[in-house]
Amino acid sequence: MRAWELQNAAGFENLKLVTRDVPKAGPGEVVVRLKAASLNYRDLATVAYMGGKVPFVPLSCGAGEVAEVGAGVTRFKAGDRVLSPFFPHWVSGAPTPERLAALGGPYDGCAADYLKVAAEGVSFSPKNLSDEEASCLPCAGLTAWRGLMIEGKFKSGDTVLVQGTGGVSIFALQFAKAAGARVIVTSSSDEKLERARALGADMFINYKKTPDWASEARKLTGGRGVDHVIEVGGADTFPQSIMAIRLGGHIAVIGLLSGMTKDLNVAAIFSQNAKISGVTVGSREMVEDMVRAIEQNDIHPVIDKRYSLEEFPEALKLMQGASHFGKIVLNIA
């Protein structure tokens, strides 16, 4: 089978397309014939900057069909359409260090024709989605779902601010609108804001034109502030997220696009009575809740660009340029 390996250390020059034997399912495992995979910022960071115990196959998110089941596996049969698990061993309950070991480092991921993985973490694909669309769910979709619905305890009528128009933010927009929210979208591109309008977004802030977007968000909510912020920006955007929320509002901290550390205004956090959740994807149980909502509301992920498996490095470079809207997908089969 074809597989991309990160060899030696981080860096695009260490990403190699190799030939491997098709894996065999051991006890409690399944082998998935991957049809599609999607990219997340974590994949770019792992390949380009962070590395890991090499060699390994990158990419955390994929979808396809079960090719083989190992001894003791009863949930699946050959031919079932499934999602890869971001965390193969986080089925339910609270996160633990053992449960937070992910595909695409340290475990081999989805930039390959086949994936061998613990069956306990695998979920059925939504019936209303193609394999391309389903491949977008294990990281970006689930992160948005957990940030809003589980950690944020979202309710109909809430106002949600999503930062930017990447995969997590677009999923948050779609989930929030399906559940009856008003959504504010920030972006540096008026064109992207118009595309967000077509998905149902209600209010818009171009943060290049309005650098103090927190004050603008409060104006758009009549001075009250927003109920939820999907915080993907990191250190540079977090202070404004605190000022954008209402008293007792919620910030789902997800991304690090602008950096990891900065001076923190602790007084603003307690004066706002802010609820802050760190969100690292989620469990299989959360996936199954999300899949039911996707099927019931017929939600379809937004795919911006498609590449072949051989074009994986080019797809990563598009991710690095941050010009995409929604998700970037690899067609594998």
N, C-alpha and C positions, 0 to 999 in steps of 0.2 A: 504494500500500500504506500501511497504518498504521505509524507509527513514533514512539516517544517520543524526544525530543531533550533533552539538557541544554544549555541556551542561556545565554550570557553568563558565568555563574560557578556555583559550587556553591550548592545551596539548593533545597529543594522548590519554591519559587516560580518557579524557572527551568526546571522540567521541563514540557515541552509535548508534547502529542500532535499530530503533524503528518501530512500526506499527502506521500509521496514516490513517485517512479517506481520500479517494480519493477526491481531491478538486473539487468544482463546479465553473463553469465560471460565473462571474458576468458581468454586463454591461461593454462593451469595453475590455473584457478579453477572452483569450483562455486557455483551458487546453490541454497540450501536453503529449501524451504517449511517454515517453522517451525510445529510443532504445539504445542510447550510450551517454557517456559523456567523456570528456577529461580533463586531469590535466594540470594546469599551476603553475608556481612558486608562484603566488599569493595565490592559494589554500593551498599550503603547509604552507606559511607564516601565513595565516589566522588561520589555524587549530593549528599549532604548536607554534606560537609565538605571534600573534596579538589578536586573538579572536574578540569580538564584542558584540553586544547586543544579549545575548543568551536567549533561544536556537534558533539556525537557522540551515538550511540545507546548507552545503558547496557545492562548485563547480559552476563555472560561465558558463561553456560551455557544451552544449548538443545538441542532434538532435533526432528527432522522427517524429511522425505524430499527427496531430490535432485530439483530441478525442472529444472535445466539444467547441462550440463557444457561447459566451455570447451575450446578446441583443446589437444590433447596430453594430456588427462586420460583415463586408461585404467582407473583403479581403480574408478570408479563409473559408473553409468548412471542415467538418470531413473527415479525410483521407489524407489531404494535408501533404506532407513532408516538415518539417520546421526546422530551426535553432533557438535555444534559443538566445535571445538578451543579450549581456554582460551588456549593459545599457538599460533597458526597455523603458526609457523615452527620450533617445537621438535619435531622428529621423533624424534630419538634422540641419544645422547651427553650430554655435560655441558652445563649451562646457560651461555649467553653473553648479554651485553646485548641482542644482536639477537634471540635466541630468546625473551627474556622480555618481549616486547611482546604485550599481551593484548587479547582482545575486551573490549568495554565500556570502552574507554579504554586505549591511544590509538585502536585500531581500533573501528569501529562494531560494536555487539553485538547481542543477541538480543531486545531489547524492540521487536520489529517482526514483520511478517508474513513477510519474506524476509531472508535473510542471504547476502551474497556473501563468499566466503572462499577462501583458498589451499587447494587440494585436498590438498596434501601433509600438512596437519595434521588432516584429517577422519578419523573412525573410524566403523566400522559399529556400530549400536546392538546391545545384547544381544538375542538372539532371545526371551528369556523376559520382557522388560520392555515395558510400554507406553511411549508417547512421554513421558507425564508422568513416569514413573519414570526413564526414560533421561536426561531433562533434568537430573536431580540429580547426574549422574556427573562431568561435566568438571572441576569444581572440588572440591566437597566429597568426593565419592567418591574421586577420584584423590589428593587430598591425604592422606586417611586411608590409602589403599593404599600410597603411597610412604613415608609416615612409619613405618608398621609393617613392611611387607614388604621394602622396598628399603633405606632408611636404617637401620631397626632390625634388619634381618636376623632377623626374627621366626622362632621355631620353636615347634612344638607343646609345650604344657605351660608356656609363659611366662605370667606375670601382667602384665596391662595395666591401667593406670589411665587412664580417660578423664575429662576435666574437662567437666562439664555435659552437656546433652542437645541441643545444636545439631546441624547437619547433619554436620560432620566427626566429632564424637564418636560419634554414632549409627552412622555408617558404620564407624568403628574398632571399635565394639562388635560389629557384625555380622561384619566380616572376621575379627576375633580369635576369636570363638566358632566360626565355620566352620572355622578352622584349629586348633582345639583348645586355646584359651587359657582361663585364668580372668580375669575382668574385674571391676574395681572401678569403680563410677561415683560421681562426686561431683555434688551438686546442692544448691540451697537449698530444693528442693521435694520433700516426701515423695511427693506425687502423681506427679511425674516419675520419681522413683526406682522407684516401683511399675510404671510403664510400662516402665522399663528392665528390670525383673525379667522382665516378660513377653517381652522380646526375648532373654532368656538370661543377663543379667548375674548375677554370683555374689555380689558384696559391694557394700555401699552406705554412703556417708558423706554426711550432710547437713552441709555446711560452715557453715551458719548455727548449727546446734546444736553442731558440733564444729569450731571455727575452726582448731585445730591438726590439720588433716586429714592432714598428712604423718606425724605420730606414729601416728594411727589406722591409716593404710595400712600402716605397719610392724608394728603389732600384728596386723592381719589377715593378714599374711604371716609370722607367727611371728618377727618381728624382723628378717627378711632384707631386706625392701624389695621393691619391684616391679621387674620387668624393663624395662618401658616406661611412659613417661608421654606421653599426647597432650596437649601443653601449648598450650591455646588461650586461656588467661587473660591472658598477658602479664606485665607488670612486677610486679604484685602477687602473682601465683601462682608465678612462676618460682622464688623462693627455697625455697618448700615442695616444689616438684617435685624440686629437687636433694636435699632431705632424705628424700624418699619413695622414691627409687630404691635398689636394692641396689648394692653395690660393682661398678663396671663397668656399671651400668645405663644405659639410653638415654632421652633426652628429645628428642622431636620438637617443635621450636618452630614453632608454626603461627599462633597468633592474638595479637592485641593488645587484647583487650577491656577490660583494666584499665589500659592505658597502655603506653608504649614504653620508658621509662627508669626506672631505680631503682638504688640502690647495689647492687653485686654482690659477693657473698661468694666471692672467688676461691679461698680456702682450702677451702671446702666442695666446690668443683668438683673440685680435684685430689685432695683426700682421699677423695672418693667415686669417683675414677677415672671420672668421668661422661663419657659419650659424648653430645654435643649436636649435633643436626642442625637447621639451618634448612631448612624445607620450603616451597617456593613452587610448589605444584601439581606439574606434571610433563610428560613428553613423550608423544607419540603412542604410542611403543613401550610405555610404562608403561600407557597406556590399554588397549592391546590385551591385555596380560597380565591386567589387572584384569577386563576383559570376559569372558575365558575363565573366570576364577574365579567370577564372578557367574553365568554360565550353568551351570557345573558344579555349583555349590552352591545354585542357584535362590534367590539373595539378591534381595530386593526392597526398594528404598529406602522409608523411612518418610516419608510426606507428611502434614504436619499441617494445612495450610490451602491452599485453592485459590482463585484469583482470576481474573478475566478480564483480558485485556490492558489494557482501559480502566481497570481498578482498580489498575494498577501503583503509583501513589502510596500507596494504602491498604496494599498488600502491604509496601512499604518501611517504613511506620510500624509495622506489626506486627513486622517485623524489629528495628526500633529499640527496641521495648518489651521484646524478649527473652523473650517469654512462650511462644514456639513450642517444639515438641518435634519434632526432625527438620527436614524441609524445607518451604519455602513455594514454591508453584508457580503460574505463570501459564498458563492455558489460552489458546492463541492461535488455533488452528483447530478 
